[in-house]
Amino acid sequence: MRYRVLGALELWDGGRWISLGPAKWRMLLAVLLCHANRTVPTERLMDELWGEEGRPQSAGKLLQTYVSRLRQTLGDESGEVLITDKQGYKAHGYRLAVEAAEFDAHRFEQLVEEGRRGLDRGAPEAAAERLREALGLWRGVPFQDVPPTPAVEAEATRLEECRLEAVDARIEADLRCGRHASVLGELEALTVEHPFREDLRGRQMLALYRSGRQADALAAYRDLRGALADELGVEPTPALQRLHQRILTADESLMPPERAAEGVAAGAGSGTPAAPPRAARTPRGPRQLPPASPAFTGRHGEIAVIRTLIEEHDSSGAAAADGGDGGAGGRPVVIAAIDGTGGVGKSSLVIHAAHQLADRFPDGQLYVDLHGATAGLTALDPGEVLGRFLRALGVDGSSVPSSTDEASAQFRSLAAGRRLLVILDNAASVEQVRPLLPAGPGCSALVTSREMLTTLEGATHLHLDVLPRDQAVALLERIVGAERVRAEPEEAEAITRLCGGLPLALRIAGARLAARPGRPLRTLVTKLTDVRGRLDELSFGDLAVRTSFQVSYDGFREGRRSDDLDAARAFRLLGALPGPDVSLPVATALLGLSESRTESALERLVDAQLLESPDSIRYHMHDLLRLFASERAEQEDSEAERSAAVARGLSCYLATAQQAVTLLDPLRPRPEHAVDGAVVPLGDSAAADAWLKAELRNLLAAVAYAVERPEPVARLGVRLAQSLQWFLYPRAHAQDLQSVNELAIQAARRLGDLESEAWLLDHLAGAHWLQRAYDDVRECLESALEIWRELGHHQGELRTLCNLADALCELGLHEEAIVVQKRQLTLARETGDPAAEVIGLGNLGRAHRGLGHPEEALTCFRESLEGARRTGNIHHQGFALYEMGITYMEQGKFPEGRTHLDQALPVWKRPGTYESWRGHTWSGLFPACMTLQIGPGPR
């Protein structure tokens, strides 16, 4: 098992990274990882999960349940990874066994230590490599999605400090390697974020000085000194004062060793002073870069990739020249092509990176906005752009060829002997970009576009996603000021969430707040929470999220290709379908098209960055794009068409969900509803289980959406909620089960659907059962019984009587439970329902065991087991074997108990069975194994 905490808490399940569901599970795993390979006492764990004052009376049992569920998730039913440390038979604490290579925080600290050792032994290049690898493990704030506990907060703070120290060490390694120009932008951001860290300020001063910016280096010192005096009343450390003095006197020894050596060689014996570093030379070419945004935040990984591409290209050129092969004329031009949806910050990224790299291109930096996605403007013709470039490079306007091909050839000729950086921003297509690329080995090009330019030869492609939470908050802080964000941290995070991490939306939100410095952040949160008005709020001055999206969408409405109109319609209708993502089969049902035609339309939207496709059959839409799509649907599609499309999608969910739960448990009686719609074919129980797991978030969202709508959509939501019971309850998804049933009950009452209401009340009781709220269980079941008897519905009454008897047992009312259960058995035999009789006998046995009548209990369990075998009910075979094993254990008959529990274990390995019972069965085996001094049977 592998774990990641440098960002959201995630586990590797063998094929992908997954998140844990309930918050308490995440908290438990996080605390155990904070103390990896060390025992955490149970008392400490309960304090971490609930605090000293908020701990419920059942905290000990709940902790055992969470441990059991966590072991199931880890595939560790035997407790070899999540180890129980016992004092006698009682758990004293828990210890998570973790190898360093399995845990990103441990791996991070290993790599940092290797980097430090590299610096100590004078190997800065190797050190920089190790430190970059370490920092590349970070995905955001540590334990980002884990509710705070004392241990988690302390560990997150420690890891953040370690990260900052690693960044500082990596910058030191880069400076020793002579990469002073490439770290300047990063140092500028770090010194703003950490204004009193003198180590960072010292590295900034050194990098500025080595880049030929002595005055800026001295100004950086003055700024720090003033801040220290004003805020803390102290002077900079002696080491920083000495560095300031050396910069003031232009100490040559501060230059990198190779640069200092070049200076000595150039001036030796000639009386001529050495040439200054390249960065200090007078510029010879055009400098067209727009100003970098002062609010630019994050994107360290992308900038590092761009910088590494160009640095490695330069290094290979130097090596080729040293090797005597005539230079680097055969090397290709570096091309970095950055794609991403509108407003994600592609232009800001390349402009920021270009400023960092500008000193590597002394012959000029050319910039053009190609208007490939600019509202109201046509994409620039390559010939027009070439005319601009040639004139910037000194060609007389009258000498610029009118032919695009000739102008492109002349541009390549001029660029061949120069070091030029070309920025082609906002490109429309590969055809627009190709003529504008330089050909010289000293040249590089940075290209941005909404669509991925996959056919651009030799390009390295970078896809830009939205900002992670910490970087999004940092961007907002830069625009509105740190004090306002720190005063309302929860509101700041809410704004970044409502903006979906989209930099354009965050810039607009920040601009609105900056224009009203006295207005609290919560005011904007309230406005953005209104989904119908959110896009209106995300407009300020000449910036608007809606306009940015409109450009991409309008390209499809114009119908340049045969599938463009399909793509436009798909975009609109996907905005109406609830759920975080959609599979190809469900989208096919939604659109009412063939699967191939649907896939073609969706892939066109992916190409235009209006959809994301993490794999070949699932598609995801950004929240703000979904709002825009919903707007377009309301304006362009009739209410009838929208409702029919959504009903097709929900019918597909319902039909497939009914098929899936039947495959998982074919013998269980449940309501089946005829559905007029497409169904995703599922071959067996494993496929059914996989489909339900993959679609669960969508199914829950579909219920929440549908039950609020009128007929017939509301009825689809009610029936879908009923189907989800048979997946959610066996997997102990208590909160989800409670939520969908409470929503669906209200809808069933509104529809006057008594039968569905009774089923849903029974299912809601199951949700309360999982949370040990047995009084609520009883209330729901008694309400359901009234409806079943009013309807004369024997099957429903049988099920609810069984559940009521179980609840009475948990409340300690065993005699009352026996009365109820005997009533159920009588009804089951009268109506000829052997499956209900099997369940009833098991419940009756538990009631007898609760009264201290083990022999009567064993008789019931044996009869239940025989009936389950006759009817082929594998679940209740497992239950009967488990109950017999526990009854024998309580009598001290450990060999018999172990035999029955061993026989129960294989049942819970089958798809669709009650997974939590595997953990219960393992727990039941421990007393027998301890007493008999043997290991449990086969897993």
Secondary structure in CASP SS format (residue, H / E / C, confidence):
PFRMAT SS
TARGET T0000
AUTHOR 0000-0000-0000
METHOD secondary structure of the structure
MODEL  1
M C 1.00
R E 1.00
Y E 1.00
R E 1.00
V C 1.00
L C 1.00
G C 1.00
A C 1.00
L C 1.00
E E 1.00
L E 1.00
W E 1.00
D C 1.00
G C 1.00
G C 1.00
R C 1.00
W E 1.00
I E 1.00
S C 1.00
L C 1.00
G C 1.00
P C 1.00
A H 1.00
K H 1.00
W H 1.00
R H 1.00
M H 1.00
L H 1.00
L H 1.00
A H 1.00
V H 1.00
L H 1.00
L H 1.00
C H 1.00
H C 1.00
A C 1.00
N C 1.00
R C 1.00
T C 1.00
V E 1.00
P E 1.00
T H 1.00
E H 1.00
R H 1.00
L H 1.00
M H 1.00
D H 1.00
E H 1.00
L H 1.00
W H 1.00
G C 1.00
E C 1.00
E C 1.00
G C 1.00
R C 1.00
P C 1.00
Q C 1.00
S C 1.00
A H 1.00
G H 1.00
K H 1.00
L H 1.00
L H 1.00
Q H 1.00
T H 1.00
Y H 1.00
V H 1.00
S H 1.00
R H 1.00
L H 1.00
R H 1.00
Q H 1.00
T H 1.00
L H 1.00
G C 1.00
D C 1.00
E C 1.00
S C 1.00
G C 1.00
E C 1.00
V C 1.00
L E 1.00
I E 1.00
T E 1.00
D E 1.00
K E 1.00
Q E 1.00
G C 1.00
Y C 1.00
K E 1.00
A E 1.00
H E 1.00
G E 1.00
Y E 1.00
R E 1.00
L E 1.00
A C 1.00
V C 1.00
E C 1.00
A H 1.00
A H 1.00
E H 1.00
F E 1.00
D H 1.00
A H 1.00
H H 1.00
R H 1.00
F H 1.00
E H 1.00
Q H 1.00
L H 1.00
V H 1.00
E H 1.00
E H 1.00
G H 1.00
R H 1.00
R H 1.00
G H 1.00
L H 1.00
D H 1.00
R C 1.00
G C 1.00
A C 1.00
P H 1.00
E H 1.00
A H 1.00
A H 1.00
A H 1.00
E H 1.00
R H 1.00
L H 1.00
R H 1.00
E H 1.00
A H 1.00
L H 1.00
G C 1.00
L C 1.00
W C 1.00
R C 1.00
G C 1.00
V C 1.00
P C 1.00
F C 1.00
Q C 1.00
D C 1.00
V C 1.00
P C 1.00
P C 1.00
T C 1.00
P H 1.00
A H 1.00
V H 1.00
E H 1.00
A H 1.00
E H 1.00
A H 1.00
T H 1.00
R H 1.00
L H 1.00
E H 1.00
E H 1.00
C H 1.00
R H 1.00
L H 1.00
E H 1.00
A H 1.00
V H 1.00
D H 1.00
A H 1.00
R H 1.00
I H 1.00
E H 1.00
A H 1.00
D H 1.00
L H 1.00
R H 1.00
C C 1.00
G C 1.00
R C 1.00
H C 1.00
A H 1.00
S H 1.00
V H 1.00
L H 1.00
G H 1.00
E H 1.00
L H 1.00
E H 1.00
A H 1.00
L H 1.00
T H 1.00
V H 1.00
E H 1.00
H C 1.00
P C 1.00
F C 1.00
R C 1.00
E H 1.00
D H 1.00
L H 1.00
R H 1.00
G H 1.00
R H 1.00
Q H 1.00
M H 1.00
L H 1.00
A H 1.00
L H 1.00
Y H 1.00
R H 1.00
S C 1.00
G C 1.00
R C 1.00
Q H 1.00
A H 1.00
D H 1.00
A H 1.00
L H 1.00
A H 1.00
A H 1.00
Y H 1.00
R H 1.00
D H 1.00
L H 1.00
R H 1.00
G H 1.00
A H 1.00
L H 1.00
A H 1.00
D H 1.00
E H 1.00
L C 1.00
G C 1.00
V C 1.00
E C 1.00
P C 1.00
T C 1.00
P H 1.00
A H 1.00
L H 1.00
Q H 1.00
R H 1.00
L H 1.00
H H 1.00
Q H 1.00
R H 1.00
I H 1.00
L H 1.00
T C 1.00
A C 1.00
D C 1.00
E H 1.00
S H 1.00
L H 1.00
M C 1.00
P C 1.00
P H 1.00
E H 1.00
R H 1.00
A H 1.00
A H 1.00
E H 1.00
G H 1.00
V H 1.00
A H 1.00
A H 1.00
G H 1.00
A C 1.00
G C 1.00
S C 1.00
G C 1.00
T C 1.00
P C 1.00
A C 1.00
A C 1.00
P C 1.00
P C 1.00
R H 1.00
A H 1.00
A H 1.00
R C 1.00
T C 1.00
P C 1.00
R C 1.00
G C 1.00
P C 1.00
R E 1.00
Q C 1.00
L C 1.00
P C 1.00
P C 1.00
A C 1.00
S C 1.00
P C 1.00
A C 1.00
F C 1.00
T C 1.00
G C 1.00
R C 1.00
H H 1.00
G H 1.00
E H 1.00
I H 1.00
A H 1.00
V H 1.00
I H 1.00
R H 1.00
T H 1.00
L H 1.00
I H 1.00
E H 1.00
E H 1.00
H H 1.00
D H 1.00
S H 1.00
S H 1.00
G H 1.00
A H 1.00
A H 1.00
A H 1.00
A H 1.00
D H 1.00
G C 1.00
G C 1.00
D C 1.00
G C 1.00
G C 1.00
A C 1.00
G C 1.00
G C 1.00
R C 1.00
P C 1.00
V C 1.00
V E 1.00
I E 1.00
A E 1.00
A E 1.00
I E 1.00
D E 1.00
G C 1.00
T C 1.00
G C 1.00
G C 1.00
V C 1.00
G C 1.00
K H 1.00
S H 1.00
S H 1.00
L H 1.00
V H 1.00
I H 1.00
H H 1.00
A H 1.00
A H 1.00
H H 1.00
Q H 1.00
L H 1.00
A H 1.00
D H 1.00
R H 1.00
F C 1.00
P C 1.00
D C 1.00
G C 1.00
Q E 1.00
L E 1.00
Y E 1.00
V E 1.00
D E 1.00
L C 1.00
H C 1.00
G C 1.00
A C 1.00
T C 1.00
A C 1.00
G C 1.00
L C 1.00
T C 1.00
A C 1.00
L C 1.00
D C 1.00
P H 1.00
G H 1.00
E H 1.00
V H 1.00
L H 1.00
G H 1.00
R H 1.00
F H 1.00
L H 1.00
R H 1.00
A H 1.00
L C 1.00
G C 1.00
V C 1.00
D C 1.00
G H 1.00
S H 1.00
S H 1.00
V C 1.00
P C 1.00
S C 1.00
S C 1.00
T H 1.00
D H 1.00
E H 1.00
A H 1.00
S H 1.00
A H 1.00
Q H 1.00
F H 1.00
R H 1.00
S H 1.00
L H 1.00
A H 1.00
A H 1.00
G C 1.00
R C 1.00
R C 1.00
L C 1.00
L E 1.00
V E 1.00
I E 1.00
L E 1.00
D E 1.00
N E 1.00
A E 1.00
A C 1.00
S C 1.00
V H 1.00
E H 1.00
Q H 1.00
V H 1.00
R H 1.00
P H 1.00
L H 1.00
L C 1.00
P C 1.00
A C 1.00
G C 1.00
P C 1.00
G C 1.00
C C 1.00
S E 1.00
A E 1.00
L E 1.00
V E 1.00
T E 1.00
S E 1.00
R C 1.00
E C 1.00
M C 1.00
L C 1.00
T C 1.00
T C 1.00
L C 1.00
E C 1.00
G C 1.00
A E 1.00
T E 1.00
H E 1.00
L E 1.00
H E 1.00
L C 1.00
D C 1.00
V C 1.00
L C 1.00
P C 1.00
R H 1.00
D H 1.00
Q H 1.00
A H 1.00
V H 1.00
A H 1.00
L H 1.00
L H 1.00
E H 1.00
R H 1.00
I H 1.00
V H 1.00
G C 1.00
A H 1.00
E H 1.00
R H 1.00
V H 1.00
R H 1.00
A H 1.00
E C 1.00
P H 1.00
E H 1.00
E H 1.00
A H 1.00
E H 1.00
A H 1.00
I H 1.00
T H 1.00
R H 1.00
L H 1.00
C C 1.00
G C 1.00
G C 1.00
L C 1.00
P H 1.00
L H 1.00
A H 1.00
L H 1.00
R H 1.00
I H 1.00
A H 1.00
G H 1.00
A H 1.00
R H 1.00
L H 1.00
A H 1.00
A H 1.00
R C 1.00
P C 1.00
G C 1.00
R C 1.00
P C 1.00
L H 1.00
R H 1.00
T H 1.00
L H 1.00
V H 1.00
T H 1.00
K H 1.00
L H 1.00
T H 1.00
D C 1.00
V H 1.00
R H 1.00
G H 1.00
R H 1.00
L H 1.00
D H 1.00
E H 1.00
L C 1.00
S E 1.00
F E 1.00
G C 1.00
D C 1.00
L E 1.00
A E 1.00
V H 1.00
R H 1.00
T H 1.00
S H 1.00
F H 1.00
Q H 1.00
V H 1.00
S H 1.00
Y H 1.00
D H 1.00
G H 1.00
F H 1.00
R H 1.00
E C 1.00
G C 1.00
R C 1.00
R C 1.00
S C 1.00
D C 1.00
D H 1.00
L H 1.00
D H 1.00
A H 1.00
A H 1.00
R H 1.00
A H 1.00
F H 1.00
R H 1.00
L H 1.00
L H 1.00
G C 1.00
A C 1.00
L C 1.00
P C 1.00
G C 1.00
P C 1.00
D E 1.00
V E 1.00
S E 1.00
L H 1.00
P H 1.00
V H 1.00
A H 1.00
T H 1.00
A H 1.00
L H 1.00
L H 1.00
G C 1.00
L C 1.00
S C 1.00
E H 1.00
S H 1.00
R H 1.00
T H 1.00
E H 1.00
S H 1.00
A H 1.00
L H 1.00
E H 1.00
R H 1.00
L H 1.00
V H 1.00
D H 1.00
A C 1.00
Q C 1.00
L C 1.00
L C 1.00
E E 1.00
S C 1.00
P C 1.00
D C 1.00
S C 1.00
I C 1.00
R E 1.00
Y E 1.00
H E 1.00
M C 1.00
H C 1.00
D H 1.00
L H 1.00
L H 1.00
R H 1.00
L H 1.00
F H 1.00
A H 1.00
S H 1.00
E H 1.00
R H 1.00
A H 1.00
E H 1.00
Q H 1.00
E H 1.00
D C 1.00
S C 1.00
E H 1.00
A H 1.00
E H 1.00
R H 1.00
S H 1.00
A H 1.00
A H 1.00
V H 1.00
A H 1.00
R H 1.00
G H 1.00
L H 1.00
S H 1.00
C H 1.00
Y H 1.00
L H 1.00
A H 1.00
T H 1.00
A H 1.00
Q H 1.00
Q H 1.00
A H 1.00
V H 1.00
T H 1.00
L H 1.00
L H 1.00
D C 1.00
P C 1.00
L C 1.00
R C 1.00
P C 1.00
R C 1.00
P C 1.00
E C 1.00
H C 1.00
A C 1.00
V C 1.00
D C 1.00
G C 1.00
A C 1.00
V C 1.00
V C 1.00
P C 1.00
L C 1.00
G C 1.00
D C 1.00
S H 1.00
A H 1.00
A H 1.00
A H 1.00
D H 1.00
A H 1.00
W H 1.00
L H 1.00
K H 1.00
A H 1.00
E H 1.00
L H 1.00
R H 1.00
N H 1.00
L H 1.00
L H 1.00
A H 1.00
A H 1.00
V H 1.00
A H 1.00
Y H 1.00
A H 1.00
V C 1.00
E C 1.00
R C 1.00
P C 1.00
E C 1.00
P C 1.00
V H 1.00
A H 1.00
R H 1.00
L H 1.00
G H 1.00
V H 1.00
R H 1.00
L H 1.00
A H 1.00
Q H 1.00
S H 1.00
L H 1.00
Q H 1.00
W H 1.00
F H 1.00
L H 1.00
Y C 1.00
P C 1.00
R C 1.00
A C 1.00
H C 1.00
A H 1.00
Q H 1.00
D H 1.00
L H 1.00
Q H 1.00
S H 1.00
V H 1.00
N H 1.00
E H 1.00
L H 1.00
A H 1.00
I H 1.00
Q H 1.00
A H 1.00
A H 1.00
R H 1.00
R H 1.00
L H 1.00
G C 1.00
D C 1.00
L H 1.00
E H 1.00
S H 1.00
E H 1.00
A H 1.00
W H 1.00
L H 1.00
L H 1.00
D H 1.00
H H 1.00
L H 1.00
A H 1.00
G H 1.00
A H 1.00
H H 1.00
W H 1.00
L H 1.00
Q C 1.00
R C 1.00
A C 1.00
Y H 1.00
D H 1.00
D H 1.00
V H 1.00
R H 1.00
E H 1.00
C H 1.00
L H 1.00
E H 1.00
S H 1.00
A H 1.00
L H 1.00
E H 1.00
I H 1.00
W H 1.00
R H 1.00
E H 1.00
L H 1.00
G C 1.00
H C 1.00
H H 1.00
Q H 1.00
G H 1.00
E H 1.00
L H 1.00
R H 1.00
T H 1.00
L H 1.00
C H 1.00
N H 1.00
L H 1.00
A H 1.00
D H 1.00
A H 1.00
L H 1.00
C H 1.00
E H 1.00
L C 1.00
G C 1.00
L C 1.00
H H 1.00
E H 1.00
E H 1.00
A H 1.00
I H 1.00
V H 1.00
V H 1.00
Q H 1.00
K H 1.00
R H 1.00
Q H 1.00
L H 1.00
T H 1.00
L H 1.00
A H 1.00
R H 1.00
E H 1.00
T H 1.00
G C 1.00
D C 1.00
P H 1.00
A H 1.00
A H 1.00
E H 1.00
V H 1.00
I H 1.00
G H 1.00
L H 1.00
G H 1.00
N H 1.00
L H 1.00
G H 1.00
R H 1.00
A H 1.00
H H 1.00
R H 1.00
G H 1.00
L C 1.00
G C 1.00
H C 1.00
P H 1.00
E H 1.00
E H 1.00
A H 1.00
L H 1.00
T H 1.00
C H 1.00
F H 1.00
R H 1.00
E H 1.00
S H 1.00
L H 1.00
E H 1.00
G H 1.00
A H 1.00
R H 1.00
R H 1.00
T H 1.00
G C 1.00
N C 1.00
I H 1.00
H H 1.00
H H 1.00
Q H 1.00
G H 1.00
F H 1.00
A H 1.00
L H 1.00
Y H 1.00
E H 1.00
M H 1.00
G H 1.00
I H 1.00
T H 1.00
Y H 1.00
M H 1.00
E H 1.00
Q C 1.00
G C 1.00
K C 1.00
F H 1.00
P H 1.00
E H 1.00
G H 1.00
R H 1.00
T H 1.00
H H 1.00
L H 1.00
D H 1.00
Q H 1.00
A H 1.00
L H 1.00
P H 1.00
V H 1.00
W H 1.00
K H 1.00
R C 1.00
P C 1.00
G C 1.00
T C 1.00
Y C 1.00
E C 1.00
S H 1.00
W H 1.00
R H 1.00
G H 1.00
H H 1.00
T H 1.00
W H 1.00
S H 1.00
G H 1.00
L H 1.00
F H 1.00
P H 1.00
A H 1.00
C H 1.00
M H 1.00
T H 1.00
L H 1.00
Q C 1.00
I C 1.00
G C 1.00
P C 1.00
G C 1.00
P C 1.00
R C 1.00
END
